[in-house]
Amino acid sequence: MKKYWIFPVILLVACAAQATPLVLDSGKQQVTLLELYTSQGCSSCPPAERWLNELTGSDDLWTRIVPVALHVDYWDYIGWEDPFSLPENSERHHSYAQHNRVRTVYTPGVFVDGREWRGWIYRISPRASGREPGVLHASIENGQLQASFPVADPELELHVAVLGFDIETQVKRGENRSRTLRQEFVTLAHTVHKSANGSWNVPVPEVTQPAGRYGIALWVSKAGNPALLQATGGWLPQLPSIAGR
């Protein structure tokens, strides 16, 4: 496993106008948030990505588990700039160390509900927590997202991540040189919104890269703390227009 440090091509994607709202609902039981910190410049990462990719066919996808792949930028200097790396992903990864949830930052790094988890090495799925923190409900219509979480806390944050699927990259340099990487659950955009009353009305973030299909992951946590309160997600309608095409 590696310890430690591309530049997105700017293509603005417009959300499709939806005839009816897309409704997402976590249910009462806590949905598992599975985070994979990865990089196309890391030769140790493809096995973890292949394991994560298999979750696209899971019966538990979106209802019991919400996976996200967060590409970090701290390996970009070693020969290959990951086109999906975001500095915010690296900052979130380092925040786990700051909150004493991991001793050192490395890739591939997997976290389940805010805690380091290495069960992926044995190709097993994480267990549900059994907690009932409340229902995260959301609806999306015409690029606007309305969400609610019935917990009165002035420190609540809603994370909104647009995910890309069916993505293939031919790596030409670095540790994965000459490999074609197929990646799912790639975080293309990630925004964070605070709320004092557990309700939000925010835009779905624009993304910078095209993908074969799209999904969205939502989760709630307390401000400054990466630990999960509740999560939900689902497939987005195909985004039909790319500005500048």
C-alpha positions in Angstrom: 0.0 0.0 0.0 1.2 3.5 -0.8 1.6 6.4 1.5 1.2 9.8 0.1 0.9 13.1 -3.3 -4.6 15.5 -12.9 -6.1 18.1 -13.7 -9.7 17.8 -14.8 -10.7 18.6 -18.4 -13.3 21.3 -18.2 -16.6 20.0 -19.8 -19.7 21.4 -18.1 -22.5 18.9 -18.0 -26.1 20.2 -17.8 -28.6 18.1 -15.8 -31.5 16.9 -17.7 -34.9 18.4 -17.1 -36.9 15.6 -15.4 -40.6 15.0 -16.1 -41.1 13.8 -12.5 -38.8 14.3 -9.5 -36.3 11.6 -8.6 -37.0 10.7 -5.0 -34.4 9.2 -2.7 -35.1 7.9 0.8 -32.6 6.2 3.2 -35.2 4.5 5.4 -34.8 4.4 9.2 -31.8 2.1 9.4 -28.4 3.7 8.8 -27.3 3.1 5.2 -23.6 2.3 5.0 -21.3 4.9 3.3 -18.3 3.2 1.7 -15.5 5.5 0.7 -12.5 4.3 -1.4 -9.6 6.7 -1.6 -7.7 5.9 -4.7 -5.5 7.2 -7.6 -4.8 6.2 -11.1 -1.1 6.9 -10.2 -1.1 4.2 -7.6 -0.2 0.6 -8.7 -1.8 -0.8 -5.5 -5.2 0.6 -6.3 -6.6 -1.4 -9.2 -7.4 -4.5 -7.0 -9.5 -2.3 -4.6 -11.2 -0.6 -7.6 -12.1 -4.0 -9.1 -13.7 -5.0 -5.8 -15.6 -1.7 -5.6 -16.8 -2.1 -9.2 -18.6 -5.3 -8.4 -21.0 -3.4 -6.2 -22.7 -2.0 -9.3 -24.5 -5.3 -9.4 -25.3 -5.6 -5.7 -28.9 -5.9 -4.6 -28.0 -3.7 -1.6 -26.8 -0.8 -3.8 -28.3 2.5 -2.7 -30.7 0.9 -0.2 -28.1 -0.5 2.2 -24.8 0.7 0.9 -23.7 3.8 -0.9 -20.2 3.5 -2.4 -18.1 6.5 -3.5 -14.6 6.5 -5.1 -12.7 9.6 -4.2 -9.6 10.1 -6.3 -6.8 12.0 -4.5 -4.2 14.3 -6.0 -1.2 13.6 -3.8 0.2 11.0 -6.2 -0.1 13.2 -9.3 3.6 14.2 -9.1 5.0 10.7 -9.7 4.3 10.6 -13.5 0.5 10.4 -14.1 -2.0 13.1 -13.3 -5.3 11.4 -12.4 -8.0 13.2 -14.4 -10.5 12.6 -11.6 -8.4 13.7 -8.7 -9.8 16.6 -6.6 -7.9 18.4 -3.8 -11.1 18.2 -1.7 -10.8 14.4 -1.7 -7.2 14.6 -0.4 -8.3 17.1 2.3 -11.2 14.8 3.4 -8.8 11.8 3.4 -6.3 13.8 5.6 -9.2 14.8 7.9 -9.6 11.1 9.0 -6.0 11.3 10.3 -6.8 14.6 12.0 -9.8 12.9 13.8 -7.6 10.0 14.8 -9.5 7.5 12.7 -6.4 6.4 10.8 -2.7 6.6 11.7 -1.4 7.4 8.3 -2.9 8.3 4.9 -2.5 5.8 2.1 -4.1 4.4 -1.0 -6.1 2.4 -1.5 -7.8 3.4 1.7 -11.3 2.3 2.5 -13.6 3.8 5.1 -17.0 2.5 6.3 -19.2 5.0 8.0 -16.2 7.1 8.9 -13.9 4.3 10.1 -11.0 2.6 8.4 -11.9 -0.8 7.0 -9.8 -3.5 5.4 -12.4 -6.2 4.7 -12.2 -5.4 1.0 -8.9 -7.3 0.9 -10.9 -10.5 1.7 -13.6 -9.5 -0.8 -16.3 -9.2 1.8 -19.0 -6.6 2.2 -19.2 -4.4 5.3 -21.9 -5.1 7.8 -24.8 -2.7 8.4 -24.5 -0.7 11.6 -28.0 -1.5 12.9 -28.4 2.1 14.1 -31.5 4.2 13.3 -30.4 7.8 13.2 -33.3 9.1 11.2 -34.5 9.3 7.6 -32.6 11.2 5.0 -35.2 12.1 2.3 -34.4 13.9 -1.0 -36.0 14.8 -4.3 -34.3 16.1 -7.4 -36.1 18.0 -10.2 -34.7 20.2 -12.9 -31.2 20.2 -11.4 -32.4 21.3 -8.0 -32.2 19.1 -4.9 -34.4 19.4 -1.8 -33.4 17.3 1.2 -34.4 16.8 4.8 -33.0 15.0 7.9 -35.0 15.3 11.1 -32.3 16.1 13.5 -32.1 19.6 15.0 -28.4 20.4 15.0 -26.8 23.7 13.9 -23.7 21.8 12.8 -25.3 19.5 10.2 -23.7 19.2 6.7 -25.2 17.7 3.6 -22.7 16.2 1.2 -23.8 15.9 -2.5 -21.6 13.8 -4.8 -22.3 13.2 -8.5 -20.8 9.8 -9.5 -19.6 8.6 -12.9 -19.8 5.0 -14.1 -18.6 3.0 -17.0 -15.4 5.0 -17.2 -12.2 3.7 -18.9 -8.9 5.4 -18.9 -5.7 4.4 -20.8 -2.9 5.3 -18.5 0.2 6.3 -20.5 2.7 7.1 -17.7 3.5 6.4 -14.1 3.1 3.2 -12.1 0.1 2.0 -14.1 1.6 2.7 -17.5 0.0 0.8 -20.4 -2.9 -0.3 -18.3 -6.6 0.4 -19.1 -8.4 1.2 -15.9 -12.2 0.6 -15.7 -13.7 2.6 -12.8 -17.1 3.0 -11.2 -18.5 5.2 -8.5 -16.0 8.0 -9.5 -16.8 11.2 -7.6 -17.0 13.8 -10.4 -18.2 16.7 -8.2 -18.7 17.0 -4.5 -20.3 19.9 -2.7 -21.1 20.4 1.0 -24.0 22.5 2.4 -24.6 23.5 6.0 -28.0 23.7 7.7 -29.3 24.7 11.1 -32.6 23.0 10.7 -32.0 19.8 8.8 -33.4 20.9 5.5 -31.7 22.0 2.3 -32.6 23.4 -1.1 -29.4 23.3 -3.2 -28.4 22.8 -6.9 -27.1 19.5 -8.1 -23.4 20.2 -8.7 -22.1 20.4 -12.3 -19.6 17.8 -13.3 -16.5 18.2 -15.4 -16.1 14.9 -17.2 -18.5 12.7 -19.3 -19.3 9.2 -18.2 -21.3 6.2 -19.4 -24.0 6.8 -16.7 -24.4 8.8 -13.6 -25.4 8.4 -10.0 -25.7 10.6 -6.9 -24.6 10.0 -3.3 -26.0 12.0 -0.4 -24.8 11.8 3.2 -25.2 13.9 6.3 -22.6 14.5 9.0 -21.7 17.0 11.6 -19.6 20.0 10.5 -15.9 19.3 10.5 -16.4 15.6 11.4 -16.3 13.0 8.6 -18.3 10.4 10.6 -21.6 9.4 9.0 -25.0 10.1 10.3 -27.1 8.9 7.4 -26.8 8.3 3.6 -28.8 7.6 0.5 -28.2 7.6 -3.2 -29.5 6.4 -6.6 -29.1 6.5 -10.4 -29.4 9.8 -12.2 -31.1 10.1 -15.6 -28.6 10.1 -18.4 -27.2 13.6 -18.7 -27.7 14.4 -22.4 -25.8 17.6 -23.1 -22.2 18.6 -22.6 -21.5 22.3 -23.1 -19.1 22.9 -25.9 -19.8 19.6 -27.7 
